[in-house]
Amino acid sequence: MRIINKKALHNYHILEHLEAGIVLSGAEVKSIRAGRIDLGESHIRVLNGEAFLINVNIPRYNQAADKEYDAQKTRKLLLHKHQINSLIGKLAGKPVTLVPVSIYEKNNRFKVEIGLAKSKKEFDKRKIIKERDHQRRVEQELRGKE
């Protein structure tokens, strides 16, 4: 199971990818396995030598006992110290940001694919949409002639 952040892929050029673990509670894991997660407005910040996933919405699991659950809480990412230092160096003074590209299960643990991203210009977005529509029309015509 892989949940992809389509909004990030639309708004950013992904320059580099990195895999990180994520600290979750049991109810959050069950909610993600049910496919109930929204990565749309999320981003990653490095604070005090630690990486955090901010603004991810994981709705409360229906059978969870915790009634005072915060779906938008900040979640810690598990990275090695040298990976965090590398990210800090790449972010320093450059117009790039860290976004979660996808979340997936690997060896019964959830991982977040982090992307070092540069913002797309508006004309880049329009160009990609135009190319995708053209490709779709070509495929439809080829399917219709068979």
N, C-alpha and C positions, 0 to 999 in steps of 0.2 A: 504494500500500500504506500503510495506516494502522493502527498498533497502539495501542489505546485502553486506558487505565488504568481499568478498571471499578471497582476497589476505591476509587480516589480519588473517582470520581463518586458512589459509594454513601455514602462517609463524610463528604464535604465539600460545602458550597455553594460553587461557583466564582463569585467576584465579578468577576474580571478575567482576561483571557487575554493572553499575550505569546508571541511566537515567538523562539526562540534557536537558534543553531547549536550543534553538539556536536563535541568533538574525539574522533575515533575512529581506531583502527588499521585497516588493510586487512582483516585477518581478522575484526574486529568488524563491519565493514560487511557482509561476506559472511554472517556469522551472522545479522545483523538482516534482511537480504534473504531469508534462509531462514525468517524468522518466529520465530527463537529468541531471544526477549528477554522478561524479566519485570519489569514496572514496579510490581508489587503493593506492595512495602514501601518504595518509594523516596521521596525528598524532595529538596529543593533548599536549600542553605545559601549565604549570602553571607559570605565570609571574606576579609579584607584587600582589599576592593574588587574581588573576583572571585567569580563564581557557580560552584558546583559541584553536580553531580548525584551524589547519594550513594545507595548501596545498590541500584543497578540490576544485575540479573543478566543478563549476556550470555554464554552458554556458549561454550566454546572451539570454534572452527571445526574440523571434522574433519581437513581437509587442511592446517591451519596448522602451520608448523614450530616455533613457540614452545611448548615443553613446560612452561615455568613461567609459565603465563598465569593471572592472577587475574581471575575472572569478576565479582567484586563490587567492583572497584577504583573509586575516585572519579574521575569524568570532568568535565573543565572545560567550562563552557558559554560560548558566544561571544555577548556582549552589549556594547552601547555603554556608555560610562561614565555617560552621563545616564540610561540605562535602569536601571543598577545603583543609582545614587543615588536614583532614584525608588522602586525596590523597597525600599531601606533605609528610606526615609521612610515608606512604607506599612506596613512591618513593625514600626516602632518603637512600642512601648507598646500594641499592639493584639493581640487574640487571633486572629491570622491566621497562616497558614503558606504556603509555596510548595510546590506539588506538580506533578509532571509529569502532564499530562492525556493526552497522546498523543505518539507519535513517528512521523514520516512522512518521505517522500522528496520533495524539491522541487528541481527543476533538478539532479538527480543528486547532491544533498547531503542528509544527514539533518538534520531540524529537530526540536526538542522544543517542544511547546506547553506553556507554563508557566501554571499557574493560581494566582492569589492566592485562597486558600481559607479558609473559616471552617468549623469543625467543626459537623456536624449533631448534633442531640439524638437520643436513642434513639426518641422518639415520632415525630419527623420521618421516620426511616427506616421505621418500621412503617406510617405513613400512606402513604408512597410505594409500599411493597410492596402494601398493600391496594388502592390505586387501580389499580396495574398489573394485579393479579389480576382486579379487577372489569372493567377494560377488555378483558382477554383473554377473559373469559367472554362479554361482550357480542358481541365479534367472532366467537366460536365459534358463538353462537346465530344470528347473522345469516348466517354461512356455511352453517349447517345448514338454514335455511329457503329458501335459493335453489335 
